[in-house]
Amino acid sequence: MARWLKTGIDPEKAASDDAQVRATVEGILGEIAREGDAAVRRYSEKFDGWSPADFKLSSSDIKAAYDELPQRTVDDIKFAQEQIRNFAEVQKSALRDVEVETLPGIILGHKNLPVNSVGCYVPGGKYPLVASAHMSVVTAKVAGVPRVIACAPPYKGKPNPAIVVAMDLAGADAIYAFGGVQAVGAMGLGTPSIEPVDMIVGPGNAYVAEAKRQLFGRVGIDLLAGPTETLVIADETVDGELCAADLLGQAEHGYNSPAVLLTNSEKLARDTMAEVERQLTILPTAEIARKSWADYGQVIVCDSYEEMVKVADDIASEHVQVMTRDPDYFLKNMTNYGALFLGHLTNVSYGDKVIGTNHTLPTRKAARYTGGLWVGKFMKTCTYQKVLTEEASVLIGEYCSRLCAIEGFAGHKEQADIRVRRYGKKAA
């Protein structure tokens, strides 16, 4: 039976809705809908102290960002984007248009069509998340989206040069230096200076996530990404130092980032807890990681691999790192996760930054019903049908007529009946 050596705060409290966040976001979006650019500027000044002549970066602004970066940094960004682009292209190749004759004269098919415009949000307040530019803009462009705009808040009083360069190298058609609800609202609702998009993607804080939630339906979204989560599944083949490093590497994201150790070794569990305390004395981001670990960290000891799978699927974590004697056992048996990191030679940070898979992933148990952002999220699978012969129309029409009668849809029935009357005589 699973035993908790360490628990976090009450799950219901952790997942409770924040009425204040909802109300604040609703108010800001309402003002943007009514006032457009003026409201965007007002909130940019209020929250970011940022009010440039134009939020859209010019070509000279973008060039200045390149000039600020060492060539090595530009090359590293290019390398990361190459990995993400390559894997996105492989994923896209798995999507194919289909057309099949299901009955004589009946043709059914579907086409995979990219959405026409996407707004990519890149967080940049506490940490400038350069990698989020790769994950959203690169993937959207591989999908074939014609218009991709990208935005990020100012960082230390100006556009972050690494984020700007990443957006530009990724292929963004326009880059904006603003953030928060005002950025999401401007992209989703549109303003006199910004044409609205069809879809908004990218992670962000609670206010950004709530803005996406409130705009969903008017625009598409990738998913509602909450605080980052990590689950380390480990056995006695690894040590506490490695497990602690991988837990704290995600706990540093924010004060409410769950980091969970799931193991069948009580010795490893206790060694890891001791190592966490030691590493918190030397980790530069310990202030954040300590709070996150204290409130949201968990340590769970199970009796078997089978029980570990059951507990892991119930947790349905965003990131699941497996460091066991047989990591593929979890690949074969787990069903609820955002992304798996298999073996001690890989880790969540590789996936977050450079290895090629997408780091925008489901949180708060959403892995039970969705995967993360990928090239397919930017595409619509749209069906079509053709009826090639009068005989085929009569065949389908007769079935359709009877089925419409069951439901009482007289108008639907007549759509079928008129064709049966017209073409049935000819077919006879």
C-alpha positions in Angstrom: 0.0 0.0 0.0 1.3 3.5 -0.9 2.6 5.5 2.1 3.2 9.2 2.1 6.4 10.2 3.9 5.7 13.8 3.0 2.5 15.5 2.0 1.8 18.9 0.5 -1.1 21.3 1.2 -4.6 20.1 0.9 -5.3 19.3 -2.8 -8.7 21.0 -2.8 -7.1 24.2 -1.5 -4.3 24.0 -4.1 -6.8 23.6 -6.9 -9.4 26.0 -5.7 -10.6 28.7 -8.0 -9.4 32.2 -7.3 -12.4 34.5 -7.6 -10.2 37.6 -7.4 -8.2 36.4 -10.5 -11.4 35.7 -12.4 -12.9 39.1 -11.6 -9.7 41.0 -12.4 -9.2 39.3 -15.7 -12.9 39.8 -16.7 -12.6 43.5 -16.0 -9.4 43.9 -18.0 -10.7 42.0 -21.0 -13.9 44.1 -20.9 -11.9 47.3 -21.0 -9.8 46.0 -23.9 -13.0 45.1 -25.8 -14.4 48.6 -25.3 -11.3 50.8 -25.5 -8.8 48.8 -27.5 -5.2 50.1 -27.6 -5.8 52.7 -24.8 -6.7 49.9 -22.3 -3.7 47.8 -23.4 -1.4 50.8 -22.8 -3.0 51.6 -19.5 -2.5 48.2 -18.1 1.0 47.8 -19.6 1.9 51.0 -17.7 0.2 49.8 -14.5 1.7 46.3 -14.4 5.0 46.5 -16.2 5.8 50.2 -16.1 6.1 50.0 -19.9 4.6 52.4 -22.4 6.7 52.6 -25.6 5.7 54.6 -28.7 4.8 51.3 -30.3 4.4 47.9 -28.7 5.3 46.2 -32.0 9.0 45.9 -32.5 10.5 47.4 -35.7 13.2 45.7 -37.7 15.8 48.0 -36.1 14.5 47.0 -32.7 15.0 43.3 -33.6 18.4 44.0 -35.0 19.4 45.7 -31.8 18.4 42.6 -29.9 20.8 40.5 -32.0 23.5 43.0 -31.4 23.1 42.6 -27.6 23.7 38.8 -27.7 26.9 36.9 -28.0 27.1 34.8 -31.1 27.3 31.7 -28.9 23.9 32.5 -27.5 22.4 33.0 -31.0 23.9 29.7 -32.1 22.5 27.9 -29.0 19.0 29.3 -29.8 19.4 28.1 -33.4 20.4 24.6 -32.2 17.4 24.3 -29.9 15.1 25.4 -32.6 16.5 23.0 -35.0 15.7 20.1 -32.6 12.2 21.3 -32.1 11.6 22.0 -35.8 12.9 18.5 -36.7 10.6 16.7 -34.3 7.6 18.8 -35.2 8.2 18.0 -38.9 8.3 14.3 -38.0 5.1 14.6 -36.1 3.5 16.5 -39.0 4.5 13.6 -41.3 2.3 11.3 -39.2 -0.7 13.4 -40.1 -2.1 12.6 -43.6 -5.0 13.6 -45.7 -7.3 10.6 -46.5 -9.9 9.8 -49.1 -11.7 6.5 -49.4 -14.7 5.1 -51.3 -16.7 3.6 -48.4 -19.6 2.3 -50.7 -19.8 2.3 -54.5 -20.1 6.0 -55.4 -19.6 7.3 -51.9 -16.3 9.2 -51.3 -15.3 10.4 -47.8 -12.2 12.1 -46.8 -10.5 14.6 -44.5 -7.9 17.3 -44.9 -5.5 18.6 -42.3 -5.6 22.4 -42.5 -3.5 24.8 -40.4 -5.4 27.6 -38.6 -4.9 31.0 -40.3 -3.5 33.0 -37.4 -1.9 32.3 -34.0 -0.8 34.5 -31.1 2.1 33.0 -29.1 2.6 34.2 -25.5 6.1 33.9 -24.1 6.4 34.5 -20.3 9.1 36.9 -19.3 8.4 38.5 -16.0 10.2 36.4 -13.3 12.2 34.3 -15.7 12.6 35.1 -19.4 11.4 31.8 -20.9 13.2 31.9 -24.2 12.4 28.3 -24.8 8.6 29.1 -25.0 9.3 31.0 -28.2 10.7 27.9 -29.8 7.9 25.7 -28.6 5.1 27.9 -29.9 6.4 29.9 -32.9 8.5 27.1 -34.5 5.8 24.5 -34.1 3.1 26.8 -35.5 5.3 27.6 -38.6 6.0 23.9 -39.2 2.2 23.4 -39.1 1.9 26.0 -41.9 0.2 28.8 -40.0 0.4 31.8 -42.3 0.3 34.5 -39.6 2.1 34.0 -36.3 2.5 36.9 -33.9 4.4 36.7 -30.7 4.6 38.7 -27.5 6.5 38.8 -24.3 6.5 41.3 -21.4 9.4 43.6 -21.0 12.2 42.3 -18.8 14.1 44.7 -16.6 12.6 47.7 -18.4 13.0 46.6 -22.0 12.3 43.8 -24.5 14.4 40.8 -23.5 16.9 40.4 -26.4 17.2 36.6 -26.2 13.4 36.2 -26.4 13.2 38.7 -29.3 15.9 36.9 -31.2 14.3 33.5 -30.5 10.9 34.8 -31.8 12.6 36.2 -34.9 14.6 33.1 -35.7 11.5 31.0 -35.1 9.7 32.9 -37.9 7.3 35.2 -36.1 5.6 37.6 -38.5 5.3 40.3 -35.9 6.8 40.7 -32.4 5.2 42.7 -29.6 6.7 43.8 -26.3 3.9 43.5 -23.8 2.6 40.9 -21.5 0.0 39.7 -19.1 -3.8 39.8 -19.6 -3.4 42.9 -21.7 -1.3 41.0 -24.3 -3.6 38.0 -24.4 -6.6 40.3 -24.6 -5.1 42.3 -27.4 -4.3 39.2 -29.5 -7.6 37.5 -28.8 -10.0 40.4 -29.0 -8.0 42.6 -31.4 -7.5 46.3 -31.2 -7.3 49.1 -33.9 -3.6 48.3 -34.2 -3.6 44.5 -33.8 -5.7 42.2 -35.9 -7.2 39.4 -33.7 -5.9 35.9 -34.0 -7.7 32.6 -34.3 -5.8 30.8 -31.6 -3.7 31.7 -28.6 -1.0 29.4 -27.2 1.7 29.5 -24.6 2.2 29.2 -20.8 1.9 32.0 -18.3 0.9 33.0 -14.8 -2.6 32.5 -13.3 -3.8 35.7 -14.9 -2.6 34.7 -18.3 -4.2 31.3 -17.9 -7.5 32.8 -16.8 -7.5 35.2 -19.7 -7.1 32.3 -22.1 -9.9 30.4 -20.3 -12.3 33.4 -20.6 -11.4 33.9 -24.3 -11.7 30.2 -25.2 -14.6 29.8 -27.7 -14.0 33.2 -29.2 -10.5 31.9 -30.0 -8.9 28.5 -29.8 -6.3 27.7 -27.1 -3.7 25.1 -26.7 -4.5 24.2 -23.1 -4.9 25.7 -19.7 -1.4 25.4 -18.3 -1.2 25.8 -14.5 2.0 25.8 -12.3 4.6 23.4 -13.6 4.6 19.9 -12.1 7.1 17.1 -11.9 6.9 13.5 -10.8 10.1 11.5 -10.3 9.6 7.8 -10.3 12.8 6.1 -9.0 14.1 2.9 -7.4 17.3 1.8 -5.7 19.3 2.0 -9.0 19.7 5.8 -8.5 20.6 7.9 -5.5 19.1 10.7 -3.5 21.4 13.4 -4.8 20.1 12.9 -8.4 16.5 12.7 -7.3 16.8 15.8 -5.2 18.4 17.8 -8.1 15.6 16.8 -10.4 12.8 17.7 -8.0 14.3 21.1 -7.1 15.0 21.8 -10.8 11.2 22.1 -11.3 10.3 23.4 -7.8 12.2 26.6 -8.6 9.6 27.5 -11.2 7.3 29.1 -8.6 6.0 29.0 -5.1 3.2 26.5 -6.1 5.0 24.0 -8.3 4.4 20.4 -7.2 7.4 18.2 -7.1 6.7 14.5 -6.2 9.0 11.5 -5.6 7.4 8.1 -6.1 9.6 5.2 -5.2 9.5 1.6 -4.0 12.6 2.2 -1.8 12.1 3.9 1.6 15.9 4.3 1.9 15.9 6.3 -1.4 12.9 8.3 -0.2 14.6 9.4 3.1 18.0 10.0 1.4 16.2 12.2 -1.2 14.5 14.2 1.5 17.8 14.8 3.3 19.5 15.8 0.0 16.7 18.2 -0.8 17.5 20.0 2.5 21.2 20.0 1.7 20.8 21.3 -1.8 18.4 24.0 -0.6 21.4 25.5 1.3 23.3 26.1 -2.0 20.8 26.5 -4.7 20.6 30.1 -6.0 16.9 29.9 -6.5 16.3 28.2 -3.1 13.9 30.9 -1.8 11.3 29.9 -4.4 12.2 26.2 -4.4 12.1 25.8 -0.6 8.6 27.3 -0.4 7.4 25.1 -3.3 8.9 22.0 -1.7 7.5 22.8 1.7 3.9 23.4 0.5 3.6 21.2 -2.6 6.4 18.6 -2.4 5.4 15.0 -1.7 7.3 11.7 -1.1 5.4 8.5 -1.7 6.6 4.9 -1.1 5.0 2.0 -2.9 5.4 -1.7 -2.7 5.8 -2.5 -6.4 6.1 -1.2 -9.9 2.4 -2.0 -10.4 1.4 0.2 -7.5 3.7 2.9 -8.7 2.0 3.0 -12.0 -1.4 3.2 -10.4 -0.4 6.1 -8.1 1.4 7.9 -11.0 -1.6 7.6 -13.3 -3.8 9.1 -10.5 -1.4 12.0 -10.1 -1.3 12.5 -13.9 1.7 14.8 -13.7 2.8 17.2 -16.4 6.4 15.8 -16.3 7.2 12.3 -15.3 10.9 11.4 -15.0 11.5 7.6 -14.7 14.8 6.4 -13.2 14.3 2.7 -12.5 15.9 -0.6 -13.5 13.3 -0.9 -16.3 12.0 2.5 -17.3 10.2 1.1 -20.4 7.8 -0.7 -18.0 6.3 2.7 -17.3 6.3 3.6 -20.9 4.3 0.5 -21.6 1.9 0.7 -18.7 1.3 4.4 -17.8 -1.6 6.2 -19.5 -1.7 9.7 -17.8 1.2 12.0 -18.2 2.2 15.1 -20.1 5.6 13.9 -21.1 7.9 11.0 -20.0 11.6 11.3 -19.5 13.0 7.7 -19.5 16.2 6.8 -17.7 18.7 8.6 -15.5 20.6 10.0 -18.5 17.7 12.4 -19.4 15.8 14.8 -17.4 12.9 17.3 -17.5 15.2 20.3 -18.2 16.3 18.7 -21.5 12.7 18.6 -22.6 12.0 22.1 -21.3 14.8 23.7 -23.2 16.4 21.8 -26.1 15.9 18.1 -26.8 13.1 18.6 -29.3 9.8 17.7 -27.7 7.4 20.4 -26.7 7.4 21.8 -23.2 3.9 23.2 -23.2 2.1 20.4 -21.4 -1.1 19.6 -19.5 -1.2 20.3 -15.7 -3.7 19.8 -12.9 -4.6 16.3 -14.0 -5.5 17.4 -17.5 -3.1 14.7 -18.8 -6.1 12.3 -18.2 -7.7 13.7 -21.4 -5.1 15.6 -23.4 -1.5 15.7 -24.5 0.6 18.8 -24.8 1.2 21.3 -27.5 2.4 19.8 -30.8 2.1 20.5 -34.5 -1.3 18.9 -34.7 -2.8 21.4 -32.2 -2.3 24.1 -34.9 -4.2 22.0 -37.5 -7.9 21.3 -38.1 -8.9 17.9 -39.4 -11.8 18.8 -41.7 -14.0 16.2 -43.4 -15.7 16.2 -46.8 -17.9 13.9 -48.7 -18.9 13.3 -52.4 -21.7 11.2 -53.8 -20.7 10.3 -57.4 -23.7 8.4 -58.7 -27.5 8.7 -58.6 -27.7 5.1 -57.4 -25.4 5.9 -54.4 -27.5 8.9 -53.5 -30.7 6.8 -53.5 -29.1 4.1 -51.4 -27.9 6.5 -48.7 -31.1 8.6 -49.1 -33.4 5.7 -48.3 -31.5 5.0 -45.1 -31.3 8.7 -44.2 -35.1 9.1 -44.7 -36.0 6.4 -42.3 -33.4 7.6 -39.7 -34.7 11.1 -39.9 -38.3 9.9 -39.3 -37.2 8.2 -36.1 -36.0 11.6 -34.8 -39.0 13.5 -36.1 -36.9 15.8 -38.4 -39.3 16.4 -41.3 -37.0 18.9 -43.1 -34.0 16.6 -42.8 -36.2 13.7 -44.1 -37.2 15.8 -47.2 -33.6 16.5 -48.1 -33.2 12.8 -48.5 -36.7 12.1 -50.0 -36.4 14.6 -52.8 -33.3 12.9 -54.1 -34.8 9.4 -53.7 -37.9 10.6 -55.7 -35.8 12.3 -58.4 -33.1 9.8 -58.9 -34.8 6.6 -57.8 -36.9 6.4 -60.9 -33.8 7.0 -63.1 -31.9 4.3 -61.2 -34.8 1.9 -61.7 
